[in-house]
Amino acid sequence: MNTDQQLPETGECQRCGSCCRQGGPALHKEDLPLLREGHFSRDHLVTIRTGEPAYDPLTGKTSPVEQELIKITGRNFSWTCCFYDDEAGACSIYQYRPLECRLLKCWDTRELEKIIGRNTLVRKDLISPSDPVLNLLAAQDEQCPYNRINSLVSRLKNQAKEISSLDELTRLVRIDLVIRAYAQKQFSVSLDRELFLFGRPVFKVLEAHGFQVFEAGQEVFLYPPDKK
């Protein structure tokens, strides 16, 4: 595991919170009982869609994920796990923490590495097959795929004034927002539940790439990263 913190020499957790501040864990099939028993809910989750750039704790780098992941969400728009208690320096659901947290030892990551990306949960594991919101998830994946978004981002980073790419990327951002707005109106989806259903808004992901996002009336506009 890549970390800027000095690893403990004692082989014991020092409760520094470094791991918890780098992002919540991805969930595995073994974590289903924790959800069913109500120790946390779908409102505490965020989906990382296939191809979406995300932080990899094993490499310390951000790169597109190869498969859909469901993670414990961050707190106050940060990566810090929503269940991390700063004052106590501890997990507020420690007794019921997910599999990755139970296996994590920052001084020895071999057990964690064995299960990374394996037997992980996806949205369909947590949504009834008859739920009509699944049609919106399919529409988002079809109309706003991250392989296309990543391609456009790469092109604009190399050639910021490539208007056609910027126009297409803006269109994808707007489609993503329209789908979310429809879900809020049609199914009364809360903002917390939206992160589980649709993941982070595309424009938020683009902001991490240096894009600027502006609203004018009902429209959203993008400005590409400055080339230096």
C-alpha atoms as a printed R data frame, in Angstrom:
    type eleno elety resid chain resno       x       y       z
1   ATOM     1    CA   MET     A     1   0.000   0.000   0.000
2   ATOM     2    CA   ASN     A     2   1.252   3.434  -0.906
3   ATOM     3    CA   THR     A     3   1.204   5.923   1.971
4   ATOM     4    CA   ASP     A     4   3.061   9.068   2.921
5   ATOM     5    CA   GLN     A     5   2.769   8.107   6.585
6   ATOM     6    CA   GLN     A     6   5.563   6.232   8.342
7   ATOM     7    CA   LEU     A     7   4.374   2.684   8.897
8   ATOM     8    CA   PRO     A     8   4.160   1.462  12.500
9   ATOM     9    CA   GLU     A     9   7.108  -0.687  13.568
10  ATOM    10    CA   THR     A    10   5.061  -2.535  16.192
11  ATOM    11    CA   GLY     A    11   2.687  -4.248  13.761
12  ATOM    12    CA   GLU     A    12  -0.246  -2.566  15.458
13  ATOM    13    CA   CYS     A    13  -2.661   0.123  14.293
14  ATOM    14    CA   GLN     A    14  -1.640   3.531  15.655
15  ATOM    15    CA   ARG     A    15  -5.114   4.999  14.989
16  ATOM    16    CA   CYS     A    16  -3.607   7.789  12.895
17  ATOM    17    CA   GLY     A    17  -6.640   7.783  10.561
18  ATOM    18    CA   SER     A    18  -4.507   7.893   7.413
19  ATOM    19    CA   CYS     A    19  -6.235   4.892   5.797
20  ATOM    20    CA   CYS     A    20  -9.713   6.189   6.663
21  ATOM    21    CA   ARG     A    21  -8.930   9.590   5.153
22  ATOM    22    CA   GLN     A    22  -7.915   8.077   1.809
23  ATOM    23    CA   GLY     A    23 -11.427   6.824   1.090
24  ATOM    24    CA   GLY     A    24 -13.997   4.336   2.267
25  ATOM    25    CA   PRO     A    25 -13.651   0.627   1.455
26  ATOM    26    CA   ALA     A    26 -15.151  -1.147  -1.532
27  ATOM    27    CA   LEU     A    27 -17.858  -3.606  -0.515
28  ATOM    28    CA   HIS     A    28 -17.810  -7.349  -1.106
29  ATOM    29    CA   LYS     A    29 -20.472 -10.056  -1.038
30  ATOM    30    CA   GLU     A    30 -19.332 -10.806   2.518
31  ATOM    31    CA   ASP     A    31 -20.592  -7.336   3.513
32  ATOM    32    CA   LEU     A    32 -24.213  -8.018   2.514
33  ATOM    33    CA   PRO     A    33 -25.230  -9.064   6.059
34  ATOM    34    CA   LEU     A    34 -24.036  -5.680   7.379
35  ATOM    35    CA   LEU     A    35 -26.414  -3.944   4.983
36  ATOM    36    CA   ARG     A    36 -29.296  -6.313   5.678
37  ATOM    37    CA   GLU     A    37 -28.871  -5.847   9.431
38  ATOM    38    CA   GLY     A    38 -28.933  -2.067   9.011
39  ATOM    39    CA   HIS     A    39 -25.431  -1.217  10.248
40  ATOM    40    CA   PHE     A    40 -25.243   1.087   7.239
41  ATOM    41    CA   SER     A    41 -27.552   1.701   4.292
42  ATOM    42    CA   ARG     A    42 -27.469   2.538   0.606
43  ATOM    43    CA   ASP     A    43 -27.460   6.210   1.632
44  ATOM    44    CA   HIS     A    44 -23.930   5.639   2.971
45  ATOM    45    CA   LEU     A    45 -22.668   4.292  -0.351
46  ATOM    46    CA   VAL     A    46 -21.239   5.706  -3.553
47  ATOM    47    CA   THR     A    47 -20.884   3.839  -6.846
48  ATOM    48    CA   ILE     A    48 -17.692   4.051  -8.864
49  ATOM    49    CA   ARG     A    49 -18.787   3.298 -12.402
50  ATOM    50    CA   THR     A    50 -16.750   1.156 -14.773
51  ATOM    51    CA   GLY     A    51 -13.985   3.269 -16.279
52  ATOM    52    CA   GLU     A    52 -14.359   6.080 -13.733
53  ATOM    53    CA   PRO     A    53 -11.030   7.358 -12.381
54  ATOM    54    CA   ALA     A    54 -10.607   6.423  -8.711
55  ATOM    55    CA   TYR     A    55  -7.840   6.257  -6.150
56  ATOM    56    CA   ASP     A    56  -6.130   2.886  -5.867
57  ATOM    57    CA   PRO     A    57  -4.843   2.410  -2.295
58  ATOM    58    CA   LEU     A    58  -2.390  -0.268  -3.399
59  ATOM    59    CA   THR     A    59  -0.628   1.895  -5.975
60  ATOM    60    CA   GLY     A    60  -1.318   5.338  -4.515
61  ATOM    61    CA   LYS     A    61  -2.449   6.489  -7.968
62  ATOM    62    CA   THR     A    62  -5.737   7.484  -9.576
63  ATOM    63    CA   SER     A    63  -6.727   5.420 -12.607
64  ATOM    64    CA   PRO     A    64  -9.911   4.153 -14.343
65  ATOM    65    CA   VAL     A    65 -11.433   1.199 -12.517
66  ATOM    66    CA   GLU     A    66 -11.868  -1.978 -14.519
67  ATOM    67    CA   GLN     A    67 -15.213  -2.899 -12.956
68  ATOM    68    CA   GLU     A    68 -18.047  -1.235 -11.110
69  ATOM    69    CA   LEU     A    69 -17.400  -0.793  -7.392
70  ATOM    70    CA   ILE     A    70 -19.574   0.237  -4.475
71  ATOM    71    CA   LYS     A    71 -17.754   2.060  -1.693
72  ATOM    72    CA   ILE     A    72 -18.567   3.662   1.636
73  ATOM    73    CA   THR     A    73 -19.008   7.339   0.788
74  ATOM    74    CA   GLY     A    74 -16.875  10.227   2.007
75  ATOM    75    CA   ARG     A    75 -17.819  12.945   4.459
76  ATOM    76    CA   ASN     A    76 -18.547  16.595   3.671
77  ATOM    77    CA   PHE     A    77 -17.392  16.292   0.044
78  ATOM    78    CA   SER     A    78 -14.036  14.846   1.126
79  ATOM    79    CA   TRP     A    79 -12.596  11.349   0.689
80  ATOM    80    CA   THR     A    80 -12.569  10.735   4.454
81  ATOM    81    CA   CYS     A    81 -14.836   7.757   5.242
82  ATOM    82    CA   CYS     A    82 -18.178   8.965   6.567
83  ATOM    83    CA   PHE     A    83 -17.855   6.614   9.545
84  ATOM    84    CA   TYR     A    84 -14.478   7.923  10.711
85  ATOM    85    CA   ASP     A    85 -14.718   9.874  13.969
86  ATOM    86    CA   ASP     A    86 -12.000  12.546  13.978
87  ATOM    87    CA   GLU     A    87 -12.310  13.364  17.660
88  ATOM    88    CA   ALA     A    88 -12.111   9.753  18.789
89  ATOM    89    CA   GLY     A    89  -9.621   8.793  16.080
90  ATOM    90    CA   ALA     A    90 -11.681   5.687  15.456
91  ATOM    91    CA   CYS     A    91 -14.342   4.043  13.306
92  ATOM    92    CA   SER     A    92 -17.868   4.704  14.548
93  ATOM    93    CA   ILE     A    93 -19.044   1.287  13.295
94  ATOM    94    CA   TYR     A    94 -15.856  -0.584  14.217
95  ATOM    95    CA   GLN     A    95 -17.664  -3.713  15.372
96  ATOM    96    CA   TYR     A    96 -19.511  -3.861  12.045
97  ATOM    97    CA   ARG     A    97 -16.852  -2.549   9.688
98  ATOM    98    CA   PRO     A    98 -16.681  -3.976   6.124
99  ATOM    99    CA   LEU     A    99 -14.369  -6.776   5.025
100 ATOM   100    CA   GLU     A   100 -11.628  -4.579   3.562
101 ATOM   101    CA   CYS     A   101 -11.389  -2.619   6.813
102 ATOM   102    CA   ARG     A   102 -11.176  -5.828   8.847
103 ATOM   103    CA   LEU     A   103  -8.325  -7.109   6.686
104 ATOM   104    CA   LEU     A   104  -6.427  -3.843   6.336
105 ATOM   105    CA   LYS     A   105  -3.065  -3.606   8.056
106 ATOM   106    CA   CYS     A   106  -1.041  -0.727   6.652
107 ATOM   107    CA   TRP     A   107   2.208  -2.453   7.661
108 ATOM   108    CA   ASP     A   108   1.239  -5.718   5.912
109 ATOM   109    CA   THR     A   109  -1.290  -5.541   3.060
110 ATOM   110    CA   ARG     A   110  -1.015  -9.130   1.840
111 ATOM   111    CA   GLU     A   111  -4.425 -10.241   3.175
112 ATOM   112    CA   LEU     A   112  -6.130  -7.180   1.700
113 ATOM   113    CA   GLU     A   113  -4.422  -7.597  -1.672
114 ATOM   114    CA   LYS     A   114  -5.864 -11.108  -1.981
115 ATOM   115    CA   ILE     A   115  -9.452  -9.837  -2.058
116 ATOM   116    CA   ILE     A   116  -9.103  -6.488  -3.872
117 ATOM   117    CA   GLY     A   117 -11.463  -6.516  -6.874
118 ATOM   118    CA   ARG     A   118 -12.785  -9.995  -6.088
119 ATOM   119    CA   ASN     A   119 -16.358 -10.913  -5.203
120 ATOM   120    CA   THR     A   120 -17.289  -7.248  -5.038
121 ATOM   121    CA   LEU     A   121 -20.823  -5.900  -4.895
122 ATOM   122    CA   VAL     A   122 -22.479  -4.041  -7.770
123 ATOM   123    CA   ARG     A   123 -25.674  -2.005  -7.775
124 ATOM   124    CA   LYS     A   124 -27.816  -4.831  -9.120
125 ATOM   125    CA   ASP     A   125 -26.966  -6.849  -6.018
126 ATOM   126    CA   LEU     A   126 -28.765  -4.226  -3.923
127 ATOM   127    CA   ILE     A   127 -31.656  -3.224  -6.194
128 ATOM   128    CA   SER     A   128 -34.770  -5.283  -6.875
129 ATOM   129    CA   PRO     A   129 -34.887  -6.595 -10.480
130 ATOM   130    CA   SER     A   130 -38.375  -5.055 -10.793
131 ATOM   131    CA   ASP     A   131 -37.262  -1.570  -9.714
132 ATOM   132    CA   PRO     A   132 -37.825   0.816 -12.668
133 ATOM   133    CA   VAL     A   133 -34.791   2.870 -11.646
134 ATOM   134    CA   LEU     A   134 -32.684   0.153 -13.281
135 ATOM   135    CA   ASN     A   135 -33.779   1.546 -16.649
136 ATOM   136    CA   LEU     A   136 -32.177   4.870 -15.723
137 ATOM   137    CA   LEU     A   137 -28.943   3.164 -14.689
138 ATOM   138    CA   ALA     A   138 -28.843   1.422 -18.062
139 ATOM   139    CA   ALA     A   139 -29.516   4.724 -19.841
140 ATOM   140    CA   GLN     A   140 -26.692   6.420 -17.968
141 ATOM   141    CA   ASP     A   141 -24.232   3.635 -18.769
142 ATOM   142    CA   GLU     A   142 -25.237   3.683 -22.436
143 ATOM   143    CA   GLN     A   143 -25.383   7.441 -22.956
144 ATOM   144    CA   CYS     A   144 -22.582   8.584 -20.604
145 ATOM   145    CA   PRO     A   145 -19.946   5.825 -20.747
146 ATOM   146    CA   TYR     A   146 -16.661   6.592 -19.046
147 ATOM   147    CA   ASN     A   147 -14.580   5.124 -21.850
148 ATOM   148    CA   ARG     A   148 -15.890   7.939 -24.064
149 ATOM   149    CA   ILE     A   149 -15.581  10.555 -21.325
150 ATOM   150    CA   ASN     A   150 -11.972   9.554 -20.640
151 ATOM   151    CA   SER     A   151 -11.143   9.707 -24.340
152 ATOM   152    CA   LEU     A   152 -12.538  13.231 -24.638
153 ATOM   153    CA   VAL     A   153 -10.744  14.362 -21.479
154 ATOM   154    CA   SER     A   154  -7.441  13.050 -22.809
155 ATOM   155    CA   ARG     A   155  -7.972  14.809 -26.133
156 ATOM   156    CA   LEU     A   156  -8.813  18.123 -24.475
157 ATOM   157    CA   LYS     A   157  -5.834  17.958 -22.151
158 ATOM   158    CA   ASN     A   158  -3.622  17.730 -25.216
159 ATOM   159    CA   GLN     A   159  -5.599  20.220 -27.296
160 ATOM   160    CA   ALA     A   160  -7.720  22.419 -25.036
161 ATOM   161    CA   LYS     A   161  -9.390  24.336 -27.883
162 ATOM   162    CA   GLU     A   162 -10.714  21.260 -29.678
163 ATOM   163    CA   ILE     A   163 -14.265  22.605 -29.826
164 ATOM   164    CA   SER     A   164 -16.047  19.492 -31.051
165 ATOM   165    CA   SER     A   165 -14.648  17.405 -28.163
166 ATOM   166    CA   LEU     A   166 -15.582  20.074 -25.639
167 ATOM   167    CA   ASP     A   167 -19.096  20.252 -27.069
168 ATOM   168    CA   GLU     A   168 -19.522  16.493 -26.854
169 ATOM   169    CA   LEU     A   169 -18.178  16.356 -23.309
170 ATOM   170    CA   THR     A   170 -20.553  19.144 -22.303
171 ATOM   171    CA   ARG     A   171 -23.423  17.185 -23.840
172 ATOM   172    CA   LEU     A   172 -22.511  14.118 -21.772
173 ATOM   173    CA   VAL     A   173 -22.400  16.212 -18.600
174 ATOM   174    CA   ARG     A   174 -25.881  17.566 -19.355
175 ATOM   175    CA   ILE     A   175 -27.301  14.109 -20.095
176 ATOM   176    CA   ASP     A   176 -25.938  12.844 -16.793
177 ATOM   177    CA   LEU     A   177 -27.629  15.732 -14.948
178 ATOM   178    CA   VAL     A   178 -30.933  15.231 -16.793
179 ATOM   179    CA   ILE     A   179 -31.022  11.559 -15.757
180 ATOM   180    CA   ARG     A   180 -30.380  12.495 -12.127
181 ATOM   181    CA   ALA     A   181 -33.027  15.227 -12.171
182 ATOM   182    CA   TYR     A   182 -35.564  12.792 -13.637
183 ATOM   183    CA   ALA     A   183 -34.777  10.264 -10.877
184 ATOM   184    CA   GLN     A   184 -35.257  12.931  -8.222
185 ATOM   185    CA   LYS     A   185 -38.600  13.977  -9.677
186 ATOM   186    CA   GLN     A   186 -39.981  10.590 -10.695
187 ATOM   187    CA   PHE     A   187 -38.735   8.440  -7.824
188 ATOM   188    CA   SER     A   188 -38.039  11.036  -5.090
189 ATOM   189    CA   VAL     A   189 -34.380  10.022  -5.039
190 ATOM   190    CA   SER     A   190 -32.482  11.878  -2.322
191 ATOM   191    CA   LEU     A   191 -29.032  13.362  -2.916
192 ATOM   192    CA   ASP     A   192 -27.463  10.692  -0.697
193 ATOM   193    CA   ARG     A   193 -29.223   7.880  -2.547
194 ATOM   194    CA   GLU     A   194 -28.244   9.476  -5.875
195 ATOM   195    CA   LEU     A   195 -24.561   8.800  -5.167
196 ATOM   196    CA   PHE     A   196 -25.319   5.118  -4.797
197 ATOM   197    CA   LEU     A   197 -27.544   4.915  -7.865
198 ATOM   198    CA   PHE     A   198 -25.610   7.075 -10.321
199 ATOM   199    CA   GLY     A   199 -22.209   7.635  -8.743
200 ATOM   200    CA   ARG     A   200 -20.519  11.003  -8.639
201 ATOM   201    CA   PRO     A   201 -21.853  13.540 -11.142
202 ATOM   202    CA   VAL     A   202 -19.705  13.567 -14.261
203 ATOM   203    CA   PHE     A   203 -18.968  17.276 -13.847
204 ATOM   204    CA   LYS     A   204 -17.515  16.589 -10.372
205 ATOM   205    CA   VAL     A   205 -15.182  13.982 -11.815
206 ATOM   206    CA   LEU     A   206 -14.154  16.467 -14.510
207 ATOM   207    CA   GLU     A   207 -13.370  19.126 -11.914
208 ATOM   208    CA   ALA     A   208 -10.691  16.796 -10.572
209 ATOM   209    CA   HIS     A   209  -9.160  16.914 -14.084
210 ATOM   210    CA   GLY     A   210  -9.003  20.714 -13.947
211 ATOM   211    CA   PHE     A   211 -12.197  21.479 -15.885
212 ATOM   212    CA   GLN     A   212 -14.245  24.450 -14.739
213 ATOM   213    CA   VAL     A   213 -18.012  24.118 -14.638
214 ATOM   214    CA   PHE     A   214 -20.412  27.052 -14.924
215 ATOM   215    CA   GLU     A   215 -24.191  27.284 -14.834
216 ATOM   216    CA   ALA     A   216 -26.171  29.809 -16.862
217 ATOM   217    CA   GLY     A   217 -29.911  29.512 -16.404
218 ATOM   218    CA   GLN     A   218 -30.745  25.858 -16.936
219 ATOM   219    CA   GLU     A   219 -27.573  25.139 -18.900
220 ATOM   220    CA   VAL     A   220 -24.157  23.875 -17.810
221 ATOM   221    CA   PHE     A   221 -20.957  24.889 -19.573
222 ATOM   222    CA   LEU     A   222 -17.416  23.488 -19.377
223 ATOM   223    CA   TYR     A   223 -14.083  25.210 -19.695
224 ATOM   224    CA   PRO     A   224 -11.122  22.906 -20.353
225 ATOM   225    CA   PRO     A   225  -7.991  22.802 -18.180
226 ATOM   226    CA   ASP     A   226  -5.475  25.563 -18.848
227 ATOM   227    CA   LYS     A   227  -2.500  24.297 -20.788
228 ATOM   228    CA   LYS     A   228   0.788  25.453 -19.282
